[in-house]
């Protein structure tokens, strides 16, 4: 049977302008991506194959993504840099998974004098409604704790508690709370001070009916009394395809603009322009959010321009079989139907492997489930099984 894969977490590299040029590697989780996947807003069928981007310092970078040909998993991200005399290795992340496709460990390496040197790593553990990521740095040949994130899923509310390591114990430092209500997701960012959580920043994501992001309103907590407008990110679409994003400040002044070109619904080229005080925007460094799989996912690259090629990971398995059953509708809000020639029973699991529902009929009412991604396991009369991902809206 075809093995279904759901990868809960995805990593991204954060590069500083000068720091990355000095081969300072940074490993971090993409928190927004993790939360959006939990809410069912991201899909992994189309993924990057190669990305080449440039910065204002005339450096060019290339990341090559390698996937496991049997399980479709991302197993390596290799980043090379070009200072004008050819590509040389700079940074690499490797991934390890459990049998369900959950990331267990990610290891970051930097290239020093032609040798790969362990730099940082992230260790994942999963519970029924929790996920924990511990970040460690290699110091003097030993792994030392740096920070950790604890994700707690409670229906439409997800909290991310960020801890700092002070040398011998953990102390809570930041709390990010995501709350989904219909087509709105609110992110409240707080920090610990004086033994209590203090407001700092708030982001309000507005989605359309197809769950594309329409805008992100960013507000700062001012004088411990009120929320004050900071900026608004506006996403522009043409024919349902995400073509550009603008960052607006007071009086609707556009200070950043990101424009994209598409092929088959996937952003293949992106360009960043920024406002420097003149009469027009000029090319500059920024986070180029490349949307692919028809706006259903994104990857961010820091620079002026980026070109990305993609791969359909559903075609990677040479001997992949055609699914023995069909599920509709998917995404689903209330009732899901299973069409199979030989049907015995079906089960629904959380992405952490907890069985939530079971039925001997080919119709499920999933209205009691929270919004998010689940695994549907279907058995035939010979007790063979196959698993597919479903999204509950």
Secondary structure, DSSP 8 states (H G I E B T S, - for coil): ----------EEE---HHHHHTT---EEE-HHHHHHHHTT----SEEEEEEEEE-TTS-EEEEEEEE-TTT--EEEEEEEEESSS-EEEEEEEEEEE-TTS-EEEEEEEEEETTEEEEEEEEEEEE-SSEEEEEEEEEETTEEEEEEEEEEEEETTEEEEEEEEE-SSSEEEEEEEEEEEETTEEEEEEEEEETTEEEEEEEEEEEE-TT--EEEEEEEEEETTTEEEEEEEEEEEEETTEEEEEEEE-GGG-EEEEEEEEEETTEEEEEEEEEE-SSSSEEE--EEEEEEETTTTEEEEEEESEEEEEEEEGGG--TT----SEEEESSSBSSEEEEEESS--EEEEE-TTS-EEEEESSSEEE-TTS-SEEEEEEEE-TTS-EEEEEEEE-
